[in-house]
Amino acid sequence: MEVHVVVAYLFGILLLYLIARVLLLPVRVLLRLVYNALLGVALLAFVNFLGRFVLGIYLPINPVTALVAGFLGIPGVVLLIALQHLIL
């Protein structure tokens, strides 16, 4: 096999690797966003279940509140409760 053929194969493999890496990066970010949103929904459901009977607190579960709770965790849920009480 000639040298330029080997170099072309190596360049093609490197190019394929770089393209796959660039295409998989947004998928990872999207999967992390979905994972955080699901955690946020679970946290909001827990707060709604416990808060409705004990404290009289209810937070609607929608994409915005789920993402806020997913990204910020417990401080995000506290923020949503504070915003709800300030607005209402």
CYANA upper distance limits for C-alpha pairs under 8 A (distance plus 0.5 A):
  1 MET  CA      5 VAL  CA      7.41
  1 MET  CA      6 VAL  CA      7.77
  2 GLU  CA      6 VAL  CA      7.15
  3 VAL  CA      7 VAL  CA      6.70
  4 HIS  CA      8 ALA  CA      6.55
  5 VAL  CA      9 TYR  CA      6.75
  6 VAL  CA     10 LEU  CA      6.72
  7 VAL  CA     11 PHE  CA      6.53
  8 ALA  CA     12 GLY  CA      6.58
  9 TYR  CA     13 ILE  CA      6.69
 10 LEU  CA     14 LEU  CA      6.63
 11 PHE  CA     15 LEU  CA      6.55
 12 GLY  CA     16 LEU  CA      6.58
 13 ILE  CA     17 TYR  CA      6.64
 14 LEU  CA     18 LEU  CA      6.74
 15 LEU  CA     19 ILE  CA      6.68
 16 LEU  CA     20 ALA  CA      6.65
 17 TYR  CA     21 ARG  CA      6.64
 18 LEU  CA     22 VAL  CA      6.70
 19 ILE  CA     23 LEU  CA      6.70
 20 ALA  CA     24 LEU  CA      6.54
 21 ARG  CA     25 LEU  CA      6.78
 22 VAL  CA     26 PRO  CA      8.15
 23 LEU  CA     27 VAL  CA      7.74
 24 LEU  CA     28 ARG  CA      6.81
 25 LEU  CA     29 VAL  CA      6.93
 26 PRO  CA     30 LEU  CA      6.54
 27 VAL  CA     31 LEU  CA      6.54
 28 ARG  CA     32 ARG  CA      6.61
 29 VAL  CA     33 LEU  CA      6.67
 30 LEU  CA     34 VAL  CA      6.72
 31 LEU  CA     35 TYR  CA      6.57
 32 ARG  CA     36 ASN  CA      6.62
 33 LEU  CA     37 ALA  CA      6.63
 33 LEU  CA     67 LEU  CA      8.32
 34 VAL  CA     38 LEU  CA      6.68
 35 TYR  CA     39 LEU  CA      6.82
 36 ASN  CA     40 GLY  CA      6.59
 36 ASN  CA     67 LEU  CA      7.29
 36 ASN  CA     70 GLY  CA      4.86
 36 ASN  CA     71 PHE  CA      6.68
 37 ALA  CA     41 VAL  CA      6.68
 37 ALA  CA     63 PRO  CA      8.13
 37 ALA  CA     66 ALA  CA      5.64
 37 ALA  CA     67 LEU  CA      5.33
 37 ALA  CA     69 ALA  CA      7.90
 37 ALA  CA     70 GLY  CA      5.38
 37 ALA  CA     71 PHE  CA      8.12
 38 LEU  CA     42 ALA  CA      6.76
 38 LEU  CA     66 ALA  CA      7.71
 38 LEU  CA     70 GLY  CA      7.63
 39 LEU  CA     43 LEU  CA      6.64
 39 LEU  CA     66 ALA  CA      8.35
 39 LEU  CA     69 ALA  CA      8.22
 39 LEU  CA     70 GLY  CA      6.03
 40 GLY  CA     44 LEU  CA      6.52
 40 GLY  CA     65 THR  CA      8.14
 40 GLY  CA     66 ALA  CA      5.11
 40 GLY  CA     67 LEU  CA      6.74
 40 GLY  CA     68 VAL  CA      7.73
 40 GLY  CA     69 ALA  CA      4.95
 40 GLY  CA     70 GLY  CA      4.38
 40 GLY  CA     71 PHE  CA      8.12
 40 GLY  CA     73 GLY  CA      7.46
 41 VAL  CA     45 ALA  CA      6.48
 41 VAL  CA     61 ILE  CA      7.15
 41 VAL  CA     66 ALA  CA      5.57
 41 VAL  CA     69 ALA  CA      7.96
 41 VAL  CA     70 GLY  CA      8.00
 42 ALA  CA     46 PHE  CA      6.69
 43 LEU  CA     47 VAL  CA      6.70
 43 LEU  CA     69 ALA  CA      7.67
 43 LEU  CA     73 GLY  CA      8.42
 43 LEU  CA     74 ILE  CA      8.48
 43 LEU  CA     77 VAL  CA      8.43
 44 LEU  CA     48 ASN  CA      6.47
 44 LEU  CA     59 LEU  CA      7.44
 44 LEU  CA     61 ILE  CA      7.28
 44 LEU  CA     66 ALA  CA      7.73
 44 LEU  CA     69 ALA  CA      7.74
 44 LEU  CA     77 VAL  CA      7.70
 45 ALA  CA     49 PHE  CA      6.50
 45 ALA  CA     61 ILE  CA      8.16
 46 PHE  CA     50 LEU  CA      6.56
 47 VAL  CA     51 GLY  CA      5.78
 47 VAL  CA     52 ARG  CA      8.36
 47 VAL  CA     57 ILE  CA      8.40
 47 VAL  CA     58 TYR  CA      8.18
 47 VAL  CA     59 LEU  CA      8.35
 48 ASN  CA     52 ARG  CA      6.07
 48 ASN  CA     57 ILE  CA      7.19
 48 ASN  CA     58 TYR  CA      5.72
 48 ASN  CA     59 LEU  CA      6.78
 49 PHE  CA     53 PHE  CA      7.56
 50 LEU  CA     54 VAL  CA      6.63
 50 LEU  CA     55 LEU  CA      8.26
 51 GLY  CA     55 LEU  CA      5.36
 51 GLY  CA     56 GLY  CA      6.09
 51 GLY  CA     57 ILE  CA      5.29
 51 GLY  CA     58 TYR  CA      7.08
 52 ARG  CA     56 GLY  CA      4.87
 52 ARG  CA     57 ILE  CA      5.51
 52 ARG  CA     58 TYR  CA      6.31
 57 ILE  CA     81 ILE  CA      8.19
 59 LEU  CA     80 LEU  CA      8.11
 59 LEU  CA     81 ILE  CA      7.65
 59 LEU  CA     84 GLN  CA      8.41
 60 PRO  CA     65 THR  CA      7.91
 61 ILE  CA     65 THR  CA      6.60
 61 ILE  CA     66 ALA  CA      6.82
 62 ASN  CA     66 ALA  CA      6.50
 63 PRO  CA     67 LEU  CA      6.56
 64 VAL  CA     68 VAL  CA      6.69
 65 THR  CA     69 ALA  CA      6.52
 65 THR  CA     80 LEU  CA      7.85
 66 ALA  CA     70 GLY  CA      6.37
 67 LEU  CA     71 PHE  CA      6.38
 68 VAL  CA     72 LEU  CA      6.39
 68 VAL  CA     73 GLY  CA      8.11
 68 VAL  CA     76 GLY  CA      6.21
 68 VAL  CA     77 VAL  CA      8.03
 69 ALA  CA     73 GLY  CA      5.42
 69 ALA  CA     74 ILE  CA      7.37
 69 ALA  CA     75 PRO  CA      8.32
 69 ALA  CA     76 GLY  CA      5.29
 69 ALA  CA     77 VAL  CA      5.85
 70 GLY  CA     76 GLY  CA      8.24
 71 PHE  CA     76 GLY  CA      7.90
 72 LEU  CA     76 GLY  CA      5.04
 72 LEU  CA     77 VAL  CA      8.20
 73 GLY  CA     77 VAL  CA      7.07
 74 ILE  CA     78 VAL  CA      6.77
 75 PRO  CA     79 LEU  CA      6.53
 76 GLY  CA     80 LEU  CA      6.65
 77 VAL  CA     81 ILE  CA      6.70
 78 VAL  CA     82 ALA  CA      6.63
 79 LEU  CA     83 LEU  CA      6.56
 80 LEU  CA     84 GLN  CA      6.55
 81 ILE  CA     85 HIS  CA      6.78
 82 ALA  CA     86 LEU  CA      6.61
 83 LEU  CA     87 ILE  CA      6.53
 84 GLN  CA     88 LEU  CA      6.39
